[in-house]
Every structure is written in structure tokens, then in C-alpha cells.
Amino acid sequence: QVHFVESGGGLVQPGGSLRLSCTASGGLYVVAVMGWYRQTPGSEREMVATISTSGIGLTNYADSVKGRFIVSTANTKNSVYLQMNSLKPNDTAVYYCYRKQLGNDYWGQGTQVTVSS
């Protein structure tokens, strides 16, 4: 019952920046966690960054992206953004928008991010 529209993926050179956007719709609960996961072929999907949609908006980042990526939400709490700076080739992956509410996980369709010169 939760649907996503993801955008912002593409090709960028090492050291460049990219901004991912995800807007959720459907049956949204006010208390939720949104964020981004990524996956490369042959590896497990890993958490990149998450943010709480309530309270003070507690964030969590993977160690590999701390200091480079910033996750944020819109005022309406139905969207999540990922500002990716100082991108590295190792950041290349399919990035999936994520929302957890009422104990259920919801996933976007994924958007490809390729970091290459």
C-alpha cells in the first residue's frame, strides 16, 4: 500500500555529487523510518542512511558514507532525499528507497548510480 517514485540516479565522475529523491504515497503512518539502501551484483543489500520521520529526525549512516552523504526528509515526511558528495567508484550500486512503518518494510524500484570517469 506504499508506493514510491524515485529519481536522481545517473552517471557521475569520481568526486562529484548526486542527489536522490524519493516520494512515498499510499497508506502512510506518521511514525516511520525512511532512507536508502544500496546493492551491487553478488552482494547483500546494505543500509546507506536512514532518518526518522518523527521526533527530532534521528539519522543513521553507514560508516562508508559518513561525512559524505546527507539524508533528509520533506516537511510533510513523505519524501526522503540523499545528497551524495565526494562520490567514489565504490559507491556504484542500485539505490533503493526504503520506508518502515508498523513493522512492515517497503521498497522502491531502485535507481542506478554509477560513479566512473
N, CA, C and O atoms as a MOPAC input file, in Angstrom:
PM7 MOZYME 1SCF
protein

 N      0.81800 1    -1.22100 1     0.00000 1
 C      0.00000 1     0.00000 1     0.00000 1
 C      0.84300 1     1.25900 1     0.00000 1
 O      0.30500 1     2.36500 1    -0.05400 1
 N      2.14800 1     1.10900 1     0.05900 1
 C      3.06200 1     2.23400 1    -0.02000 1
 C      3.77800 1     2.16600 1    -1.35700 1
 O      4.35500 1     1.13900 1    -1.71400 1
 N      3.73700 1     3.25000 1    -2.07900 1
 C      4.34200 1     3.32500 1    -3.39200 1
 C      5.37700 1     4.43900 1    -3.41000 1
 O      5.25500 1     5.43700 1    -2.70000 1
 N      6.38600 1     4.24700 1    -4.22800 1
 C      7.48600 1     5.19300 1    -4.28500 1
 C      7.71600 1     5.67500 1    -5.70600 1
 O      7.48800 1     4.95500 1    -6.67800 1
 N      8.17000 1     6.90500 1    -5.79400 1
 C      8.69300 1     7.45900 1    -7.02400 1
 C     10.10400 1     7.93200 1    -6.73100 1
 O     10.30900 1     8.86800 1    -5.95700 1
 N     11.07200 1     7.28100 1    -7.35300 1
 C     12.47700 1     7.58400 1    -7.13400 1
 C     13.05300 1     8.29900 1    -8.34900 1
 O     12.65100 1     8.05400 1    -9.48600 1
 N     13.99100 1     9.17600 1    -8.08500 1
 C     14.65800 1     9.88400 1    -9.15800 1
 C     16.02000 1    10.36300 1    -8.67900 1
 O     16.31500 1    10.34200 1    -7.48400 1
 N     16.83200 1    10.78600 1    -9.60900 1
 C     18.11000 1    11.38300 1    -9.28200 1
 C     19.31800 1    10.53200 1    -9.59900 1
 O     20.44500 1    11.02300 1    -9.54300 1
 N     19.11400 1     9.26800 1    -9.93000 1
 C     20.23900 1     8.42000 1   -10.26400 1
 C     20.83900 1     8.79600 1   -11.60000 1
 O     20.23800 1     9.52600 1   -12.38800 1
 N     22.03200 1     8.28900 1   -11.84100 1
 C     22.69500 1     8.57200 1   -13.09300 1
 C     24.17200 1     8.31600 1   -13.01200 1
 O     24.66100 1     7.64400 1   -12.10400 1
 N     24.87900 1     8.86700 1   -13.98300 1
 C     26.32200 1     8.72100 1   -14.08300 1
 C     27.00500 1     9.99200 1   -13.60800 1
 O     26.63300 1    11.09600 1   -14.00700 1
 N     27.99800 1     9.82800 1   -12.76100 1
 C     28.73800 1    10.96500 1   -12.23500 1
 C     30.20700 1    10.58700 1   -12.10700 1
 O     30.53800 1     9.42400 1   -11.87900 1
 N     31.07400 1    11.56400 1   -12.25200 1
 C     32.50200 1    11.32700 1   -12.13000 1
 C     32.92500 1    11.23700 1   -10.67100 1
 O     32.27300 1    11.81800 1    -9.80400 1
 N     34.00300 1    10.52000 1   -10.38800 1
 C     34.50600 1    10.48800 1    -9.01100 1
 C     34.73600 1    11.89500 1    -8.47200 1
 O     35.25700 1    12.76800 1    -9.16600 1
 N     34.33900 1    12.09400 1    -7.22300 1
 C     34.43400 1    13.40000 1    -6.60600 1
 C     33.22800 1    14.28100 1    -6.83300 1
 O     33.10800 1    15.34200 1    -6.22000 1
 N     32.33900 1    13.86000 1    -7.69800 1
 C     31.15400 1    14.62900 1    -7.98900 1
 C     30.05200 1    14.40300 1    -6.98100 1
 O     30.22600 1    13.69800 1    -5.98600 1
 N     28.91100 1    15.01400 1    -7.25700 1
 C     27.76300 1    14.95000 1    -6.36400 1
 C     26.52800 1    14.51900 1    -7.12000 1
 O     26.41100 1    14.70400 1    -8.33200 1
 N     25.61400 1    13.94100 1    -6.37100 1
 C     24.35000 1    13.49800 1    -6.92300 1
 C     23.31700 1    13.55700 1    -5.80900 1
 O     23.63800 1    13.31800 1    -4.64500 1
 N     22.09000 1    13.87200 1    -6.16100 1
 C     21.01000 1    13.96300 1    -5.17500 1
 C     19.87500 1    13.03800 1    -5.57500 1
 O     19.28300 1    13.18500 1    -6.64400 1
 N     19.58000 1    12.08500 1    -4.70800 1
 C     18.48200 1    11.16200 1    -4.92300 1
 C     17.23100 1    11.66300 1    -4.21500 1
 O     17.30400 1    12.25500 1    -3.13800 1
 N     16.09100 1    11.41700 1    -4.83400 1
 C     14.82400 1    11.83400 1    -4.28300 1
 C     13.84300 1    10.67000 1    -4.31500 1
 O     13.81200 1     9.89400 1    -5.27100 1
 N     13.05400 1    10.56000 1    -3.27400 1
 C     12.04200 1     9.52000 1    -3.19100 1
 C     10.80700 1    10.08900 1    -2.52000 1
 O     10.88100 1    10.63100 1    -1.41700 1
 N      9.68000 1     9.96300 1    -3.18700 1
 C      8.40800 1    10.40900 1    -2.64500 1
 C      7.48600 1     9.21100 1    -2.45600 1
 O      7.24600 1     8.44800 1    -3.39100 1
 N      6.98000 1     9.05300 1    -1.25500 1
 C      6.09400 1     7.94100 1    -0.93200 1
 C      4.64400 1     8.38700 1    -0.96900 1
 O      4.32500 1     9.54700 1    -0.70800 1
 N      3.78000 1     7.45100 1    -1.29600 1
 C      2.35500 1     7.71200 1    -1.30000 1
 C      1.61800 1     6.45200 1    -0.89000 1
 O      2.18800 1     5.36100 1    -0.87500 1
 N      0.36100 1     6.61100 1    -0.56300 1
 C     -0.44700 1     5.48600 1    -0.11600 1
 C     -0.80200 1     5.61800 1     1.34700 1
 O     -0.99000 1     6.72000 1     1.86200 1
 N     -0.89100 1     4.47600 1     2.01100 1
 C     -1.22200 1     4.46500 1     3.42600 1
 C     -0.00200 1     4.71500 1     4.28400 1
 O      0.69000 1     3.77900 1     4.68500 1
 N      0.25900 1     5.98100 1     4.56400 1
 C      1.44900 1     6.37600 1     5.30300 1
 C      1.11700 1     6.61200 1     6.76700 1
 O      0.15900 1     7.31000 1     7.09600 1
 N      1.91400 1     6.02500 1     7.63100 1
 C      1.79000 1     6.22300 1     9.06400 1
 C      2.74900 1     7.31000 1     9.49000 1
 O      3.84500 1     7.43700 1     8.94400 1
 N      2.32700 1     8.10300 1    10.47800 1
 C      3.12100 1     9.26200 1    10.86500 1
 C      4.45000 1     8.87100 1    11.48300 1
 O      5.42400 1     9.61600 1    11.36800 1
 N      4.51100 1     7.73000 1    12.12900 1
 C      5.73700 1     7.25500 1    12.74400 1
 C      6.37400 1     6.23900 1    11.80700 1
 O      5.83800 1     5.15100 1    11.59600 1
 N      7.49100 1     6.59600 1    11.26300 1
 C      8.13200 1     5.73400 1    10.28700 1
 C      9.61100 1     6.06900 1    10.19200 1
 O     10.08100 1     7.08400 1    10.70500 1
 N     10.31400 1     5.19600 1     9.53000 1
 C     11.70800 1     5.41900 1     9.18800 1
 C     11.82900 1     5.35700 1     7.67600 1
 O     11.31900 1     4.43200 1     7.04400 1
 N     12.49100 1     6.32200 1     7.10600 1
 C     12.75300 1     6.31800 1     5.68000 1
 C     14.25100 1     6.41600 1     5.44200 1
 O     15.00400 1     6.86800 1     6.30500 1
 N     14.66500 1     5.99200 1     4.27900 1
 C     16.07300 1     6.08200 1     3.97700 1
 C     16.41800 1     5.40900 1     2.67900 1
 O     15.58000 1     5.23100 1     1.79500 1
 N     17.67800 1     5.03800 1     2.59000 1
 C     18.21700 1     4.47300 1     1.36600 1
 C     19.09400 1     3.27400 1     1.65800 1
 O     19.91600 1     3.29800 1     2.57400 1
 N     18.91500 1     2.23500 1     0.88100 1
 C     19.78800 1     1.07900 1     0.85500 1
 C     20.38500 1     0.96600 1    -0.53500 1
 O     19.86800 1     1.53700 1    -1.49600 1
 N     21.47500 1     0.22900 1    -0.63300 1
 C     22.07100 1     0.02300 1    -1.94300 1
 C     22.54500 1    -1.41300 1    -2.07200 1
 O     22.80000 1    -2.09500 1    -1.08000 1
 N     22.65700 1    -1.85900 1    -3.32300 1
 C     23.03900 1    -3.22900 1    -3.59300 1
 C     23.81000 1    -3.31000 1    -4.89800 1
 O     23.44300 1    -2.69000 1    -5.89600 1
 N     24.87700 1    -4.07800 1    -4.87200 1
 C     25.65900 1    -4.37400 1    -6.06400 1
 C     25.50000 1    -5.84800 1    -6.38900 1
 O     25.15400 1    -6.63500 1    -5.50900 1
 N     25.74700 1    -6.24500 1    -7.64500 1
 C     25.60400 1    -7.65500 1    -8.00300 1
 C     26.46700 1    -8.56000 1    -7.13900 1
 O     27.65200 1    -8.29500 1    -6.93300 1
 N     25.86800 1    -9.62600 1    -6.63800 1
 C     26.59400 1   -10.59500 1    -5.84000 1
 C     26.77500 1   -10.23500 1    -4.38500 1
 O     27.42600 1   -10.97600 1    -3.64800 1
 N     26.21900 1    -9.11700 1    -3.94800 1
 C     26.35200 1    -8.71400 1    -2.55900 1
 C     24.98000 1    -8.46100 1    -1.94900 1
 O     23.98600 1    -8.29500 1    -2.65700 1
 N     24.94900 1    -8.43600 1    -0.63500 1
 C     23.70200 1    -8.17800 1     0.06500 1
 C     23.36500 1    -6.69300 1     0.03200 1
 O     24.24600 1    -5.83900 1    -0.07100 1
 N     22.09000 1    -6.41000 1     0.12000 1
 C     21.65200 1    -5.03300 1     0.20600 1
 C     22.07900 1    -4.45400 1     1.54800 1
 O     21.86700 1    -5.07700 1     2.58800 1
 N     22.67500 1    -3.27700 1     1.53200 1
 C     23.19100 1    -2.67000 1     2.74100 1
 C     22.55100 1    -1.31700 1     2.99200 1
 O     22.18500 1    -0.59900 1     2.06200 1
 N     22.42500 1    -0.99000 1     4.25600 1
 C     21.88500 1     0.30600 1     4.64400 1
 C     22.89800 1     1.39300 1     4.32900 1
 O     24.08700 1     1.26100 1     4.62200 1
 N     22.41400 1     2.45500 1     3.73600 1
 C     23.24400 1     3.61600 1     3.45600 1
 C     22.96000 1     4.72200 1     4.46600 1
 O     23.87400 1     5.22600 1     5.12000 1
 N     21.70000 1     5.09000 1     4.58800 1
 C     21.30100 1     6.15000 1     5.50100 1
 C     19.81900 1     6.04800 1     5.77400 1
 O     19.03600 1     5.72800 1     4.87900 1
 N     19.43100 1     6.31900 1     7.00900 1
 C     18.02400 1     6.33200 1     7.38500 1
 C     17.74300 1     7.55500 1     8.24000 1
 O     18.65100 1     8.15300 1     8.81800 1
 N     16.47000 1     7.91200 1     8.30900 1
 C     16.05300 1     9.04700 1     9.11400 1
 C     14.65300 1     8.79200 1     9.63100 1
 O     13.79500 1     8.28600 1     8.90800 1
 N     14.42900 1     9.14200 1    10.87800 1
 C     13.10700 1     9.02000 1    11.46700 1
 C     12.21300 1    10.14500 1    10.97400 1
 O     12.65500 1    11.28600 1    10.84500 1
 N     10.95900 1     9.82400 1    10.70000 1
 C     10.01000 1    10.84400 1    10.24300 1
 C      9.34200 1    11.57700 1    11.39200 1
 O      8.58100 1    12.51700 1    11.16200 1
 N      9.60500 1    11.17100 1    12.61000 1
 C      9.02000 1    11.79600 1    13.78100 1
 C     10.11100 1    12.25200 1    14.73500 1
 O     11.29300 1    11.96900 1    14.54300 1
 N      9.68100 1    12.96800 1    15.76900 1
 C     10.63100 1    13.44300 1    16.76000 1
 C     11.64800 1    14.39400 1    16.15900 1
 O     11.30300 1    15.28100 1    15.37700 1
 N     12.89100 1    14.20200 1    16.52800 1
 C     13.95500 1    15.07700 1    16.05900 1
 C     14.56800 1    14.61700 1    14.75500 1
 O     15.50900 1    15.23900 1    14.26200 1
 N     14.05400 1    13.53900 1    14.18800 1
 C     14.58400 1    13.05100 1    12.93500 1
 C     15.95700 1    12.43000 1    13.07500 1
 O     16.89700 1    12.81800 1    12.38100 1
 N     16.07200 1    11.47100 1    13.96800 1
 C     17.34100 1    10.79200 1    14.18800 1
 C     17.81800 1    10.13400 1    12.90700 1
 O     17.04800 1     9.46500 1    12.21700 1
 N     19.08700 1    10.32700 1    12.59400 1
 C     19.67300 1     9.77000 1    11.38300 1
 C     20.68100 1     8.69200 1    11.71000 1
 O     21.23500 1     8.64300 1    12.80900 1
 N     20.90600 1     7.83700 1    10.74500 1
 C     21.87600 1     6.77000 1    10.86500 1
 C     22.55700 1     6.59900 1     9.51400 1
 O     21.89700 1     6.57600 1     8.47500 1
 N     23.88300 1     6.48000 1     9.53500 1
 C     24.65000 1     6.36300 1     8.30800 1
 C     25.57800 1     5.16600 1     8.36200 1
 O     26.09900 1     4.80900 1     9.41800 1
 N     25.77500 1     4.55800 1     7.21600 1
 C     26.82400 1     3.56800 1     7.10100 1
 C     28.17800 1     4.24300 1     7.27500 1
 O     28.36500 1     5.38800 1     6.86500 1
 N     29.11300 1     3.53600 1     7.88100 1
 C     30.42800 1     4.12200 1     8.11700 1
 C     31.08400 1     4.59400 1     6.82200 1
 O     31.81300 1     5.58600 1     6.81900 1
 N     30.83200 1     3.89800 1     5.74300 1
 C     31.47900 1     4.21000 1     4.48500 1
 C     31.01500 1     5.51900 1     3.86300 1
 O     31.67500 1     6.04000 1     2.96400 1
 N     29.89100 1     6.05800 1     4.32500 1
 C     29.35600 1     7.27900 1     3.72300 1
 C     29.30500 1     8.44200 1     4.69700 1
 O     28.93100 1     9.54700 1     4.30300 1
 N     29.66400 1     8.23200 1     5.94300 1
 C     29.64600 1     9.31000 1     6.92300 1
 C     30.55500 1    10.44900 1     6.48800 1
 O     31.68900 1    10.23600 1     6.06000 1
 N     30.03300 1    11.65600 1     6.60800 1
 C     30.78200 1    12.82700 1     6.19000 1
 C     30.65500 1    13.15800 1     4.73000 1
 O     31.07300 1    14.23600 1     4.30600 1
 N     30.08500 1    12.25600 1     3.93700 1
 C     29.92700 1    12.48800 1     2.50700 1
 C     28.46400 1    12.57500 1     2.08600 1
 O     28.11400 1    13.36600 1     1.21100 1
 N     27.61500 1    11.76900 1     2.70500 1
 C     26.20100 1    11.71600 1     2.34900 1
 C     25.37000 1    12.38300 1     3.43400 1
 O     25.73100 1    12.35400 1     4.61000 1
 N     24.26000 1    12.98100 1     3.03500 1
 C     23.32000 1    13.59900 1     3.95800 1
 C     21.91500 1    13.14600 1     3.59100 1
 O     21.48100 1    13.29900 1     2.44900 1
 N     21.21100 1    12.59000 1     4.56200 1
 C     19.84000 1    12.16100 1     4.34900 1
 C     18.90500 1    13.17000 1     5.01200 1
 O     19.19800 1    13.67500 1     6.09600 1
 N     17.79500 1    13.45600 1     4.36800 1
 C     16.84100 1    14.41300 1     4.89700 1
 C     15.44700 1    14.04800 1     4.42900 1
 O     15.27600 1    13.23800 1     3.51800 1
 N     14.44800 1    14.65400 1     5.06200 1
 C     13.05700 1    14.44700 1     4.69000 1
 C     12.40100 1    15.77900 1     4.39500 1
 O     12.88200 1    16.83300 1     4.81100 1
 N     11.29700 1    15.71800 1     3.67200 1
 C     10.49400 1    16.89900 1     3.43700 1
 C      9.68000 1    17.22100 1     4.68000 1
 O      9.55500 1    16.39600 1     5.58500 1
 N      9.12800 1    18.43200 1     4.71500 1
 C      8.31800 1    18.82500 1     5.86200 1
 C      7.10500 1    17.92500 1     6.04900 1
 O      6.66000 1    17.70900 1     7.17700 1
 N      6.57300 1    17.40400 1     4.96600 1
 C      5.41700 1    16.52500 1     5.03300 1
 C      5.77300 1    15.10000 1     5.42500 1
 O      4.88300 1    14.28200 1     5.66000 1
 N      7.05000 1    14.79600 1     5.49800 1
 C      7.57800 1    13.48600 1     5.91300 1
 C      7.24500 1    12.36300 1     4.95300 1
 O      7.37100 1    11.19200 1     5.31200 1
 N      6.82800 1    12.68600 1     3.75500 1
 C      6.52800 1    11.65600 1     2.77100 1
 C      7.63900 1    11.47800 1     1.75200 1
 O      7.54800 1    10.62200 1     0.87200 1
 N      8.67300 1    12.27200 1     1.86500 1
 C      9.78200 1    12.20100 1     0.93200 1
 C     11.09700 1    12.08000 1     1.68100 1
 O     11.24100 1    12.56200 1     2.80400 1
 N     12.03900 1    11.43700 1     1.04600 1
 C     13.36900 1    11.33000 1     1.59800 1
 C     14.36800 1    11.64700 1     0.49200 1
 O     14.17400 1    11.28200 1    -0.66700 1
 N     15.43600 1    12.33000 1     0.87400 1
 C     16.45200 1    12.73500 1    -0.07200 1
 C     17.80800 1    12.23600 1     0.40400 1
 O     18.03900 1    12.05200 1     1.59900 1
 N     18.68300 1    12.02400 1    -0.54100 1
 C     20.04500 1    11.62900 1    -0.22300 1
 C     20.99200 1    12.47800 1    -1.04700 1
 O     21.13000 1    12.28800 1    -2.25500 1
 N     21.63900 1    13.41300 1    -0.37900 1
 C     22.65600 1    14.22700 1    -1.02000 1
 C     23.97700 1    13.48900 1    -0.92600 1
 O     24.48800 1    13.26500 1     0.17200 1
 N     24.52700 1    13.11400 1    -2.05200 1
 C     25.74700 1    12.33300 1    -2.10700 1
 C     26.86500 1    13.20900 1    -2.65000 1
 O     26.81400 1    13.67300 1    -3.79000 1
 N     27.86500 1    13.42600 1    -1.82500 1
 C     29.00800 1    14.24300 1    -2.19000 1
 C     30.28000 1    13.40500 1    -2.18100 1
 O     30.33200 1    12.33000 1    -1.58400 1
 N     31.29200 1    13.91700 1    -2.84800 1
 C     32.58600 1    13.23200 1    -2.91800 1
 C     32.42200 1    11.77300 1    -3.29000 1
 O     32.97400 1    10.88400 1    -2.64100 1
 N     31.66800 1    11.54100 1    -4.32800 1
 C     31.34600 1    10.18000 1    -4.72700 1
 C     32.58100 1     9.41600 1    -5.17500 1
 O     33.49200 1     9.96800 1    -5.79300 1
 N     32.58500 1     8.13700 1    -4.84800 1
 C     33.67100 1     7.23200 1    -5.17900 1
 C     33.15300 1     6.12700 1    -6.08700 1
 O     31.96200 1     5.81900 1    -6.06500 1
 N     34.03000 1     5.52500 1    -6.88500 1
 C     33.58900 1     4.40100 1    -7.71800 1
 C     32.92900 1     3.28900 1    -6.91300 1
 O     32.03900 1     2.60500 1    -7.41900 1
 N     33.35200 1     3.10300 1    -5.67400 1
 C     32.77500 1     2.06800 1    -4.83100 1
 C     31.34100 1     2.38000 1    -4.41300 1
 O     30.64800 1     1.50900 1    -3.88700 1
 N     30.89000 1     3.61000 1    -4.64100 1
 C     29.50300 1     3.96100 1    -4.36300 1
 C     28.55500 1     3.47000 1    -5.45600 1
 O     27.33700 1     3.53800 1    -5.29500 1
 N     29.10100 1     2.98400 1    -6.55200 1
 C     28.28000 1     2.49200 1    -7.64200 1
 C     27.39700 1     1.34400 1    -7.16800 1
 O     27.88700 1     0.35100 1    -6.62900 1
 N     26.10400 1     1.49000 1    -7.37300 1
 C     25.14500 1     0.49000 1    -6.92100 1
 C     23.75400 1     0.90400 1    -7.36800 1
 O     23.54600 1     2.00200 1    -7.88400 1
 N     22.81400 1     0.00400 1    -7.15900 1
 C     21.41100 1     0.35300 1    -7.28100 1
 C     20.94700 1     0.80900 1    -5.90700 1
 O     21.09700 1     0.09000 1    -4.91900 1
 N     20.39200 1     1.99000 1    -5.85400 1
 C     19.94400 1     2.57400 1    -4.60300 1
 C     18.43000 1     2.44100 1    -4.49100 1
 O     17.68900 1     2.79400 1    -5.40800 1
 N     17.99000 1     1.92600 1    -3.35100 1
 C     16.58400 1     1.66000 1    -3.11700 1
 C     16.03900 1     2.55400 1    -2.01600 1
 O     16.60400 1     2.62400 1    -0.92400 1
 N     14.95700 1     3.22600 1    -2.30300 1
 C     14.24400 1     3.97000 1    -1.27800 1
 C     13.58300 1     2.99300 1    -0.32200 1
 O     13.12200 1     1.92600 1    -0.72800 1
 N     13.53900 1     3.36200 1     0.94400 1
 C     13.07000 1     2.46400 1     1.98600 1
 C     12.15300 1     3.19300 1     2.95800 1
 O     12.38900 1     4.34800 1     3.31100 1
 N     11.11400 1     2.50500 1     3.37700 1
 C     10.23800 1     3.03000 1     4.41200 1
 C      9.77900 1     1.88400 1     5.30100 1
 O      9.34000 1     0.84300 1     4.81400 1
 N      9.88300 1     2.08400 1     6.58200 1
 C      9.42900 1     1.10400 1     7.55600 1
 C      8.37000 1     1.74600 1     8.43500 1
 O      8.59400 1     2.80200 1     9.02600 1
 N      7.22200 1     1.10500 1     8.51300 1
 C      6.15200 1     1.59000 1     9.36600 1
 C      5.30000 1     0.42000 1     9.82100 1
 O      5.07200 1    -0.52600 1     9.06800 1
 N      4.83400 1     0.49000 1    11.04900 1
 C      4.00100 1    -0.55900 1    11.63300 1
 C      4.63000 1    -1.93600 1    11.49100 1
 O      3.93100 1    -2.93400 1    11.31700 1
 N      5.94400 1    -1.98300 1    11.56500 1
 C      6.65800 1    -3.23800 1    11.47600 1
 C      6.82200 1    -3.79000 1    10.08000 1
 O      7.34100 1    -4.89400 1     9.91800 1
 N      6.40100 1    -3.06500 1     9.07200 1
 C      6.48800 1    -3.51800 1     7.69100 1
 C      7.52400 1    -2.72100 1     6.91400 1
 O      7.67500 1    -1.51400 1     7.10400 1
 N      8.22500 1    -3.41100 1     6.04700 1
 C      9.22700 1    -2.79100 1     5.19300 1
 C      8.67900 1    -2.60200 1     3.78300 1
 O      8.01000 1    -3.48000 1     3.23800 1
 N      8.97100 1    -1.45600 1     3.21200 1
 C      8.54500 1    -1.14500 1     1.85700 1
 C      9.75200 1    -0.65000 1     1.07100 1
 O     10.60600 1     0.06100 1     1.60000 1
 N      9.80700 1    -1.03600 1    -0.19900 1
 C     10.97100 1    -0.75700 1    -1.02600 1
 C     10.57200 1    -0.11100 1    -2.34200 1
 O      9.55300 1    -0.45300 1    -2.94300 1
 N     11.39300 1     0.82100 1    -2.76900 1
 C     11.22500 1     1.38800 1    -4.08300 1
 C     11.78200 1     0.47500 1    -5.15100 1
 O     12.32100 1    -0.59100 1    -4.85500 1
 N     11.64800 1     0.89800 1    -6.38900 1
 C     12.08000 1     0.05500 1    -7.50400 1
 C     13.58600 1     0.09500 1    -7.72900 1
 O     14.13400 1    -0.76600 1    -8.41700 1
 N     14.24700 1     1.07400 1    -7.16300 1
 C     15.68000 1     1.20700 1    -7.30000 1
 C     16.07200 1     2.14800 1    -8.41900 1
 O     15.41100 1     2.21600 1    -9.45500 1
 N     17.14600 1     2.86600 1    -8.19900 1
 C     17.69200 1     3.75600 1    -9.20900 1
 C     19.20000 1     3.54800 1    -9.27900 1
 O     19.87100 1     3.46500 1    -8.25000 1
 N     19.72000 1     3.46500 1   -10.48000 1
 C     21.12900 1     3.16300 1   -10.68500 1
 C     21.98500 1     4.39900 1   -10.48300 1
 O     21.70300 1     5.46400 1   -11.03300 1
 N     23.02900 1     4.24400 1    -9.69000 1
 C     24.04600 1     5.26900 1    -9.51300 1
 C     25.37600 1     4.68400 1    -9.96200 1
 O     25.82100 1     3.66000 1    -9.44300 1
 N     25.99800 1     5.32900 1   -10.91500 1
 C     27.27700 1     4.87200 1   -11.43400 1
 C     28.30100 1     5.98600 1   -11.28600 1
 O     28.10900 1     7.09400 1   -11.78800 1
 N     29.37800 1     5.68400 1   -10.60100 1
 C     30.46300 1     6.64000 1   -10.38500 1
 C     31.66300 1     6.14100 1   -11.17900 1
 O     32.27800 1     5.13400 1   -10.82700 1
 N     31.98100 1     6.83900 1   -12.23100 1
 C     33.05000 1     6.39500 1   -13.12200 1
 C     33.58700 1     7.57800 1   -13.90300 1
 O     32.85800 1     8.51800 1   -14.22000 1
 N     34.86800 1     7.51600 1   -14.20500 1
 C     35.48600 1     8.52100 1   -15.05100 1
 C     35.50300 1     8.08200 1   -16.50300 1
 O     35.99100 1     8.81500 1   -17.36300 1

